[in-house]
């Protein structure tokens, strides 16, 4: 008995989580669905995905797969910290604003300390101020610097900026965690090899996002220092992140990495955001909240225009303060999608005829 098809919804700009599964991930899933395979990660697909990540980063790293980014970030940070430690991150970092306290929960109370910096990037001087603010036994001891690449405002850290952060971190004996939910988009913008913005600049562990880049579910936790990964498998099991049919988390990685689709799809999403930016710059009355560098565009619009856009059927987030909206392009966003949104905004912001 076949399923009745549901109505096909329009593509939206609220989140790259809205997009479906890319063809390469889908094909790998179909192949992994043939016959039986050992459970809990003892299968050929999981081994192949881990090896492909080692090839990508050009280092013998330790790799784990989790269901989502909250688990990846929180468990990685919990591994780097004790409960009496603290994590330094940008005030807009996902681990501070959007993880529902998961880093604190899984670390049994590690405190998050926030710092500032322009356009979502951490200011190295503020890292030092946060660490040196107090050193007495009554204050949680800073242990980790968490960096988001690309940032929550759609910008990226250049190699030299990461080196400066790494220097500040090492000076204060901080380990470095990288939230890479949109790491592929950052690499597409920077045009460098993944190693140049990870272990070569001192990153200890990367949470590499797959879901936002065309996978159905799943993130990779990549430990560039294997000693830091000791017993991480037990932490994953305890947190409900050890998939019994792990091959279905790992296979999409094989599809994306083996074909180069991980970078191709990220580049396309970035290009669509660049097209959207170019169209929006032609519309009087639009103010950008940050410099678009990856697949997201942050704008400030009058509340009436925001409501009108929603009345036109567009979905987007408004969590960036009064009047701020985020428009996110995905691996499957088309030029027609971009132009349709830009056309609606142009009409809404055009002055009424006298």
C-alpha positions as CSV (number, residue, x, y, z in Angstrom):
1,X,0.0,0.0,0.0
2,X,1.6,3.3,-1.1
3,X,1.6,6.4,1.1
4,X,-0.5,9.4,0.0
5,X,1.7,12.3,-0.9
6,X,1.7,15.4,1.3
7,X,1.6,18.9,-0.3
8,X,5.0,20.0,-1.4
9,X,5.9,23.1,0.7
10,X,7.9,26.0,-0.6
11,X,11.6,26.3,0.3
12,X,12.1,28.7,3.2
13,X,14.9,30.8,4.6
14,X,14.4,30.2,8.3
15,X,17.1,27.5,8.7
16,X,19.3,25.1,6.8
17,X,17.7,22.5,9.1
18,X,14.5,22.9,7.0
19,X,16.2,21.4,3.9
20,X,15.8,17.8,2.9
21,X,18.5,15.1,2.4
22,X,21.0,15.7,-0.4
23,X,21.3,13.1,-3.2
24,X,24.7,11.9,-2.1
25,X,23.6,11.3,1.5
26,X,20.4,9.6,0.3
27,X,22.3,7.3,-2.0
28,X,24.7,6.3,0.8
29,X,21.8,5.6,3.1
30,X,20.2,3.4,0.5
31,X,23.4,1.4,0.1
32,X,23.8,1.1,3.8
33,X,20.3,-0.3,4.0
34,X,21.2,-3.5,2.2
35,X,21.4,-6.6,4.4
36,X,22.7,-6.7,8.0
37,X,25.6,-5.0,9.6
38,X,27.0,-5.0,13.2
39,X,25.5,-2.5,15.6
40,X,26.9,0.3,17.8
41,X,29.5,1.4,15.3
42,X,31.3,-1.9,14.6
43,X,30.3,-1.7,11.0
44,X,32.2,-0.9,7.8
45,X,30.2,2.3,7.1
46,X,31.2,3.9,10.4
47,X,34.9,2.8,9.9
48,X,34.9,4.3,6.4
49,X,33.3,7.6,7.5
50,X,36.0,7.9,10.3
51,X,38.8,7.2,7.9
52,X,37.4,9.7,5.4
53,X,37.5,12.4,8.1
54,X,41.1,11.5,8.9
55,X,41.9,11.9,5.3
56,X,40.1,15.2,5.1
57,X,41.9,16.7,8.1
58,X,45.2,15.0,7.2
59,X,45.8,13.7,10.8
60,X,45.1,10.5,12.8
61,X,42.2,11.9,14.8
62,X,39.6,10.1,16.9
63,X,36.1,10.4,15.5
64,X,32.7,9.9,17.1
65,X,29.2,10.4,15.7
66,X,26.2,11.9,17.5
67,X,22.6,12.6,16.6
68,X,22.7,16.4,16.8
69,X,24.9,19.4,17.5
70,X,23.7,20.0,21.1
71,X,25.0,16.6,22.0
72,X,28.2,17.0,20.1
73,X,29.1,20.3,21.6
74,X,27.9,19.5,25.1
75,X,29.6,16.2,25.4
76,X,32.9,17.5,23.9
77,X,32.9,20.4,26.3
78,X,32.1,18.1,29.2
79,X,35.0,15.9,28.3
80,X,37.4,18.9,28.4
81,X,36.1,20.2,31.7
82,X,35.5,19.3,35.3
83,X,32.5,20.6,37.1
84,X,34.5,23.4,38.8
85,X,35.8,24.7,35.5
86,X,34.4,27.3,33.1
87,X,34.1,27.7,29.4
88,X,34.8,31.1,27.7
89,X,32.7,31.8,24.5
90,X,31.2,34.6,22.6
91,X,28.1,36.1,24.1
92,X,26.1,35.0,21.0
93,X,27.6,31.5,20.8
94,X,25.2,28.6,20.4
95,X,26.6,26.9,23.5
96,X,25.5,29.9,25.5
97,X,22.2,31.0,23.9
98,X,20.6,27.9,22.3
99,X,21.7,24.7,24.1
100,X,19.2,24.9,26.9
101,X,22.0,24.6,29.5
102,X,23.2,21.3,28.0
103,X,26.9,22.1,28.4
104,X,26.4,22.8,32.1
105,X,24.2,19.8,32.5
106,X,26.5,17.2,30.9
107,X,29.5,18.6,32.7
108,X,27.8,18.6,36.1
109,X,27.9,22.3,36.4
110,X,30.7,23.8,34.4
111,X,30.0,27.6,34.1
112,X,29.9,29.4,30.8
113,X,31.6,32.8,30.8
114,X,30.7,35.1,27.8
115,X,32.9,37.7,26.1
116,X,32.3,40.1,23.3
117,X,33.7,40.8,19.9
118,X,32.6,42.4,16.6
119,X,30.2,40.5,14.3
120,X,30.2,37.3,16.4
121,X,34.0,36.9,16.5
122,X,35.7,36.6,19.9
123,X,38.1,39.4,20.8
124,X,41.3,37.8,22.1
125,X,41.9,40.7,24.5
126,X,38.5,39.9,26.1
127,X,39.5,36.3,26.5
128,X,42.5,37.4,28.6
129,X,40.3,39.8,30.6
130,X,37.8,37.0,31.4
131,X,40.5,34.6,32.5
132,X,42.4,37.2,34.6
133,X,39.3,38.8,36.1
134,X,39.5,36.4,39.0
135,X,41.9,33.6,40.0
136,X,40.8,32.8,43.5
137,X,39.4,29.5,44.6
138,X,35.9,30.9,44.9
139,X,35.5,31.4,41.1
140,X,35.2,28.6,38.5
141,X,38.6,28.1,36.8
142,X,38.6,28.8,33.0
143,X,39.5,25.6,31.1
144,X,38.1,25.9,27.6
145,X,37.8,28.5,24.9
146,X,34.8,27.6,22.6
147,X,35.0,29.2,19.1
148,X,32.2,29.0,16.5
149,X,33.2,28.7,12.9
150,X,31.2,30.1,11.1
151,X,29.9,32.4,13.7
152,X,26.4,32.9,14.8
153,X,26.3,36.1,12.8
154,X,27.3,34.5,9.6
155,X,31.0,35.6,9.6
156,X,34.1,33.5,9.6
157,X,37.4,33.6,11.5
158,X,40.4,33.9,9.1
159,X,43.5,31.8,9.8
160,X,45.4,34.6,11.4
161,X,42.4,35.4,13.7
162,X,42.3,31.8,14.9
163,X,46.1,31.9,15.5
164,X,45.6,35.0,17.7
165,X,42.8,33.3,19.7
166,X,45.0,30.2,20.0
167,X,47.8,32.2,21.3
168,X,45.6,33.7,24.0
169,X,44.2,30.3,24.9
170,X,47.5,28.7,25.3
171,X,48.8,31.6,27.3
172,X,46.1,30.9,29.8
173,X,46.2,27.1,29.6
174,X,42.8,26.8,27.8
175,X,41.9,24.0,25.5
176,X,40.1,24.9,22.3
177,X,36.7,23.6,21.3
178,X,35.3,24.5,17.9
179,X,31.6,24.5,17.2
180,X,31.5,23.7,13.5
181,X,27.8,23.4,12.8
182,X,28.5,25.3,9.6
183,X,32.2,24.4,9.3
184,X,31.8,23.4,5.7
185,X,30.4,26.9,4.8
186,X,33.4,28.5,6.5
187,X,35.8,26.4,4.5
188,X,34.0,27.2,1.3
189,X,34.5,30.9,2.1
190,X,38.1,30.8,3.3
191,X,39.3,28.5,0.5
192,X,41.8,26.7,2.8
193,X,42.2,23.1,3.7
194,X,40.3,22.0,6.9
195,X,43.6,21.4,8.8
196,X,44.6,25.1,8.4
197,X,41.7,26.3,10.6
198,X,41.6,23.4,13.1
199,X,44.6,21.4,14.5
200,X,47.2,23.6,12.8
201,X,45.9,26.6,14.8
202,X,45.6,24.7,18.0
203,X,42.0,23.4,18.0
204,X,41.7,20.3,20.2
205,X,38.2,19.1,19.3
206,X,35.9,20.0,16.4
207,X,32.1,19.4,16.3
208,X,31.7,19.1,12.5
209,X,28.1,19.7,11.4
210,X,26.5,17.4,8.8
211,X,22.8,18.0,9.4
212,X,22.9,21.6,8.0
213,X,24.8,20.5,5.0
214,X,22.4,18.0,3.5
215,X,22.5,15.1,5.9
216,X,19.2,13.8,7.5
217,X,20.8,13.8,11.0
218,X,24.2,13.5,12.6
219,X,27.3,15.4,13.6
220,X,31.0,14.3,13.9
221,X,33.0,14.9,17.0
222,X,36.6,15.0,15.9
223,X,39.4,14.9,18.6
224,X,42.7,16.0,17.1
225,X,44.3,15.0,20.3
226,X,43.5,11.4,20.9
227,X,44.3,11.5,24.6
228,X,41.4,13.9,25.1
229,X,39.0,11.3,23.7
230,X,39.7,8.7,26.4
231,X,36.4,7.3,27.6
232,X,34.4,9.6,25.3
233,X,32.5,6.5,24.0
234,X,31.2,5.9,27.5
235,X,30.0,9.5,27.7
236,X,28.2,9.1,24.4
237,X,26.5,6.0,25.6
238,X,25.4,7.5,28.9
239,X,23.9,10.5,27.1
240,X,21.9,8.4,24.7
241,X,24.1,9.2,21.7
242,X,25.4,5.7,20.9
243,X,23.2,4.7,17.9
244,X,22.4,1.0,17.8
245,X,22.2,1.2,14.0
246,X,25.2,3.5,13.8
247,X,25.7,2.9,10.1
248,X,22.8,5.2,9.4
249,X,24.5,8.1,11.1
250,X,27.8,7.3,9.4
251,X,26.8,6.4,5.9
252,X,25.7,10.0,4.9
253,X,29.2,11.2,5.8
254,X,30.6,8.7,3.4
255,X,28.3,10.0,0.7
256,X,29.3,13.6,1.3
257,X,33.0,13.1,1.9
258,X,33.7,10.6,-0.8
259,X,32.1,12.7,-3.6
260,X,33.2,16.1,-2.4
261,X,29.5,17.1,-1.9
262,X,30.2,18.4,1.6
263,X,32.1,21.4,0.1
264,X,30.1,21.6,-3.1
265,X,26.8,22.0,-1.3
266,X,28.2,24.5,1.2
267,X,29.6,26.5,-1.6
268,X,26.2,26.6,-3.3
269,X,24.5,27.7,-0.1
270,X,27.1,30.5,0.3
271,X,26.5,31.6,-3.3
272,X,22.8,31.8,-2.8
273,X,23.4,34.0,0.2
274,X,25.7,36.2,-1.8
275,X,23.0,36.5,-4.5
276,X,20.4,37.4,-1.8
277,X,22.8,40.0,-0.4
278,X,23.4,41.5,-3.8
279,X,19.6,41.8,-4.4
280,X,18.9,43.3,-1.0
281,X,21.7,45.9,-1.3
282,X,19.6,47.4,-4.2
283,X,16.6,47.9,-1.9
284,X,16.5,51.3,0.0
285,X,15.8,51.0,3.7
286,X,17.6,47.7,4.4
287,X,20.3,47.6,7.0
288,X,22.7,44.7,7.3
289,X,23.5,43.6,10.9
290,X,26.8,41.9,9.9
291,X,28.9,41.3,6.8
292,X,27.5,38.2,5.1
293,X,30.3,35.6,4.5
294,X,28.6,32.2,4.5
295,X,25.0,31.1,3.9
296,X,23.2,33.5,6.2
297,X,22.1,37.1,5.9
298,X,21.2,39.2,9.0
299,X,19.0,42.3,8.4
300,X,17.2,44.9,10.4
301,X,13.7,45.7,9.2
302,X,10.7,47.6,10.5
303,X,8.3,45.4,12.5
304,X,5.5,46.1,10.0
305,X,7.6,44.8,7.2
306,X,8.6,41.7,9.1
307,X,4.9,40.9,9.7
308,X,4.1,41.6,6.1
309,X,6.8,39.2,5.0
310,X,5.3,36.5,7.2
311,X,1.8,37.3,5.7
312,X,3.4,36.5,2.3
313,X,4.2,33.0,3.6
314,X,7.9,33.5,4.4
315,X,9.4,31.9,7.5
316,X,12.5,33.2,9.3
317,X,13.9,33.8,12.7
318,X,13.9,37.1,14.7
319,X,16.1,36.3,17.6
320,X,18.6,39.1,17.0
321,X,16.9,41.9,19.0
322,X,14.1,44.2,17.9
323,X,13.8,44.3,14.1
324,X,16.6,41.8,13.5
325,X,16.0,38.8,11.2
326,X,18.1,36.0,9.9
327,X,17.7,34.6,6.3
328,X,19.4,31.3,5.9
329,X,20.2,29.6,2.5
330,X,20.5,25.8,2.2
331,X,22.2,23.3,-0.1
332,X,19.0,23.2,-2.2
333,X,18.1,26.9,-2.2
334,X,17.6,28.0,-5.8
335,X,18.1,31.4,-7.5
336,X,14.4,31.5,-8.1
337,X,13.8,31.1,-4.3
338,X,16.2,34.0,-3.6
339,X,14.6,36.2,-6.3
340,X,11.1,35.5,-5.0
341,X,12.0,36.6,-1.5
342,X,13.9,39.7,-2.8
343,X,11.0,40.6,-5.0
344,X,8.5,40.5,-2.1
345,X,10.8,42.7,0.0
346,X,11.3,45.1,-2.8
347,X,7.5,45.5,-3.2
348,X,7.0,45.9,0.6
349,X,9.6,48.5,1.0
350,X,8.8,50.5,-2.2
351,X,7.1,53.8,-1.4
352,X,3.3,53.9,-2.1
353,X,2.3,55.9,-5.2
354,X,1.3,59.4,-4.4
